[in-house]
């Protein structure tokens, strides 16, 4: 009768090395995010601001449907999410998790962003 050979023991060094690499990658990602956070946040605010104002003008000045207003966006603005409030005549643009900006239509002024806190 044949006996099964025992499986070779796994080297604990392999698992330790992998864990160390995962930790190094996580720390590097956090450092990169911290370094580039102001730039990322600025792009999100700018994108949401432009998106809100352009979509508001498209909707309430040009009279087009909100779904058609994406055609007026610049390349790279695909993550912007638009919603409208018919009663307030406003359009809100969101860059997920980072920024939310609202533009209001006022007769004689057109579409303007809500005032930012000083």
N, C-alpha and C positions, 0 to 999 in steps of 0.2 A: 504494500500500500504506500502510495506517495504522500509525502508530507508537504504541506505548503511552506514556502520560505517566508520568513517574517519580512515585512516591508521595512525598507531602510528608514531610520529615524530622520525626520526633517531637521535641517539645520536651523537653529533659532536665529542665526545671523542673517538669513535671508529675510525673515519677517521683520527683524529690527531695522535692517537697511531700508526696506519698503516703507515702514512707518516713519523713519527719519526723513525720507524723500517727500512723503506726503506732508509732513509738518513744515519742511522747508518751502514747499510749493505754496502752502496755505499762508505762511508768513510773508512770502514774496508777494502774493496776491493782495494781502492787506496793506503792505507797504506801498505797492503801486497804486492802489485805490486811494490811500491817504495822500500821496503825492499829487495825483491827478484829479482829486475830488473837486477843487475849485474850478478847474477847466470843464469837467464833466457837468457840474451843476450850472455853470454859466451857459453852456451850450443848450442844456435842457430848458432854462428860463428863456433864452433868446428864441429857441424853436417854438415853445409854447406861446410866447408873446406874438411872434410873427404869425403863427397859425391862427390864433384867436382874432387878430386884427384883419388878416386876409379873408378868413372865413366869414367874419361879421360883414365885411364890405361886400363880399360875394352874395351873401344871403339877403341882407337888408338894403343895400344900395343897388346892386344889380338885379335883385329879385330872383336869383336862382335857388334851386334846392340845395340843402346843406350837403347832400351826397355828391353833388357836382362840384363843390368847392375844392375838393382835393386836387382837381386838375390844375389849380392855380398854385399849388405848393411847389417849392423847390425840391430837387432831388435830395434825398437824405431825411426828409420829414415824414417818412412812412410810419414812424412809431407814434405820431401825434394822434390823439383820440379827440374827436369833436362832439360836443353836445350843444343844443340850443335851448333857450328859454324864450318862447314866443311872447309871453306876457311882458317880460322885461326887455325884449328885443336885444338879446345878448347871445354871444357864442362863447363857450368855454373850451379851451384847448388844454389837454393834459399830456404831459410826457410822463408815462407811468412811473410812479414812486418818487419822482424828482421835482416836478413842477406842475402848477395849475395856474393859468392866466385867463381872465375874462375880458372881452371887449364888448362895450355897449354902443348901440346906435342911438344917436341924438340928432334930431332934425336940425339941419344947418351946420352941424359939426361933423357929421359922418360917424365913423366908428372909432372909438378911443378906448384904450385900456383902462381898467380900473386903477386908481391911484395906488402906487406902491408905498408902503410905510417908510417914513424917513429914518 
